[in-house]
Amino acid sequence: MAIRSILKMGDPLLLRASTPVQINQILSPEIQTLIDDMLETMHSQNGAGLAAPQLGINKQIVVFGFEKNLRYPDAEPIEKTILINPCITIIDHHEEEDWEGCLSVPGIRAKVPRYKKLRYQGYSRTGELIDRTVEGFHARVVQHECDHLLGTLFPMRVKDFSNFGFTETLFPSIPQNPSE
């Protein structure tokens, strides 16, 4: 396992649509190593999630989950999930604005509208089908990470830029250094 560099907003690789992982490739050493590296990289930065495009890998793979997250101290725990070739179905079309940040947009937060409840499906790292219905912060994280697979970063979804700014100014109590 290795901690990899995370691409930052402005890198054109973050704007590409990702390609699906071939089902017969899920168990390959290449994909399994990528998943391990994604998890280690996400944890090293106290991330809630990470998508393969953030590492410059044009594959439909996202990882997310935590018991406690320093960057989102009020968020409920989310089961650690490796989601390959995700498909999202919106269940509740009402949107809710809440604060988001991104490891590819360090030091910035904004209120972003997201659907409150959804169903997501895809494959686990062992090729098993995942099928969950979630809401709240869990649904927000899934939408945020899956946006990366479409080449979309959270600032592209901001509707009101009066709710956009530096994390250290908006939330001085949130640690700025991932190792804190």
C-alpha positions in Angstrom: 0.0 0.0 0.0 1.1 3.5 -0.7 -0.1 7.0 -0.1 -0.4 8.7 -3.6 -0.5 12.3 -4.6 -4.0 13.8 -5.0 -4.6 15.9 -8.1 -5.7 19.5 -7.4 -8.5 21.5 -9.0 -7.1 22.9 -12.3 -5.6 19.6 -13.4 -7.4 18.6 -16.6 -7.4 14.9 -15.6 -10.0 15.8 -12.9 -12.4 16.9 -15.7 -12.6 13.6 -17.6 -15.4 11.1 -17.5 -14.2 7.8 -16.1 -14.5 4.4 -17.7 -16.1 1.4 -16.1 -13.9 -1.4 -14.7 -14.3 -4.7 -16.5 -15.9 -7.1 -14.1 -13.3 -9.7 -14.8 -10.6 -7.2 -13.8 -11.9 -6.4 -10.4 -9.8 -9.0 -8.7 -6.7 -8.1 -10.7 -3.6 -7.1 -8.7 -3.7 -3.7 -10.5 -7.2 -2.9 -9.3 -6.7 -4.4 -5.8 -3.5 -2.3 -5.3 -5.3 0.8 -6.5 -8.1 0.2 -4.0 -5.6 -0.3 -1.2 -3.7 2.9 -2.2 -7.0 4.8 -2.4 -8.0 3.8 1.1 -4.6 4.6 2.6 -4.4 8.0 0.8 -8.0 8.9 1.9 -7.2 8.0 5.6 -3.8 9.9 5.5 -5.8 13.1 4.6 -8.7 12.4 7.0 -11.0 12.2 3.9 -14.6 11.1 3.9 -14.1 9.6 0.5 -11.8 9.5 -2.6 -12.4 8.7 -6.2 -9.8 7.1 -8.6 -9.8 10.2 -10.9 -8.4 12.2 -7.9 -5.3 10.0 -8.3 -5.2 10.5 -12.0 -6.7 7.0 -12.7 -9.6 7.1 -15.2 -11.6 4.3 -13.6 -15.1 4.2 -12.0 -13.9 3.4 -8.5 -14.7 5.3 -5.3 -14.0 4.6 -1.7 -15.6 6.2 1.3 -16.4 5.7 5.0 -15.2 6.4 8.5 -16.1 5.9 12.1 -15.1 9.5 13.1 -13.8 12.2 10.7 -11.8 15.2 11.9 -12.9 17.2 8.8 -16.6 16.5 9.4 -16.8 16.2 13.2 -20.6 16.2 13.3 -21.1 13.6 10.6 -22.5 10.2 11.5 -20.3 7.2 10.8 -20.4 5.7 7.3 -19.5 2.0 6.6 -16.2 1.7 4.8 -17.2 1.1 1.2 -15.4 0.3 -2.0 -17.8 1.0 -4.9 -16.9 0.0 -8.4 -19.0 1.0 -11.4 -21.6 2.9 -9.3 -25.1 3.6 -10.4 -27.2 6.1 -8.4 -31.0 6.3 -8.4 -32.5 9.4 -6.7 -35.3 8.5 -4.3 -36.1 11.9 -2.9 -35.8 14.6 -5.4 -35.7 17.3 -2.7 -32.3 18.9 -2.4 -30.6 20.0 0.7 -27.7 22.4 0.9 -24.9 21.6 3.3 -21.1 22.2 3.6 -18.7 20.2 1.6 -14.9 20.1 1.0 -12.7 18.1 -1.2 -9.2 16.7 -1.0 -8.7 18.0 -4.6 -9.8 21.5 -3.5 -7.9 21.8 -0.3 -8.7 24.5 2.2 -12.1 25.4 0.6 -15.6 24.7 1.7 -19.0 25.6 0.2 -22.7 24.9 0.7 -23.6 22.4 -2.1 -27.1 21.3 -3.0 -27.5 17.5 -3.0 -30.4 15.0 -3.0 -31.4 13.8 0.4 -32.1 10.2 -0.3 -30.8 7.8 -2.9 -30.1 4.2 -3.8 -26.6 3.2 -5.0 -25.5 0.0 -6.7 -22.2 -1.2 -7.9 -19.6 -3.9 -7.1 -17.4 -4.4 -4.0 -13.7 -5.1 -4.2 -14.5 -8.8 -4.3 -17.0 -8.4 -7.2 -20.1 -8.8 -5.0 -23.1 -6.6 -5.8 -23.7 -3.7 -3.4 -27.2 -2.3 -3.2 -27.9 0.3 -0.5 -30.5 3.0 0.1 -29.0 5.9 2.1 -29.8 9.5 3.2 -28.2 12.4 4.8 -24.4 12.8 4.9 -24.0 9.3 3.5 -26.0 10.2 0.4 -24.0 13.5 0.1 -20.7 11.7 0.2 -21.8 9.2 -2.4 -23.0 12.0 -4.8 -19.8 13.9 -4.2 -17.5 11.0 -5.0 -19.5 9.8 -8.0 -19.4 13.4 -9.3 -15.6 12.9 -9.7 -16.3 10.0 -12.0 -18.2 12.4 -14.3 -15.4 15.1 -14.2 -17.4 17.3 -11.8 -15.9 19.1 -8.8 -18.1 20.4 -6.0 -17.5 24.1 -6.8 -19.2 23.5 -10.1 -22.4 22.7 -8.1 -22.3 25.8 -5.9 -25.4 28.0 -6.4 -24.7 30.7 -3.8 -21.1 31.9 -3.6 -21.7 33.8 -0.4 -21.4 30.3 1.1 -18.0 29.6 -0.4 -14.7 30.2 1.3 -11.6 29.1 3.1 -12.2 26.4 5.7 -9.9 28.1 8.2 -12.1 31.2 8.1 -15.5 29.5 7.9 -14.7 26.7 10.5 -11.7 27.7 12.6 -12.2 24.7 14.9 -11.7 22.2 12.1 -8.0 21.0 11.9 -6.3 22.2 8.8 -3.4 19.8 9.0 -4.5 16.2 8.2 -2.2 14.8 10.8 -3.9 16.8 13.6 
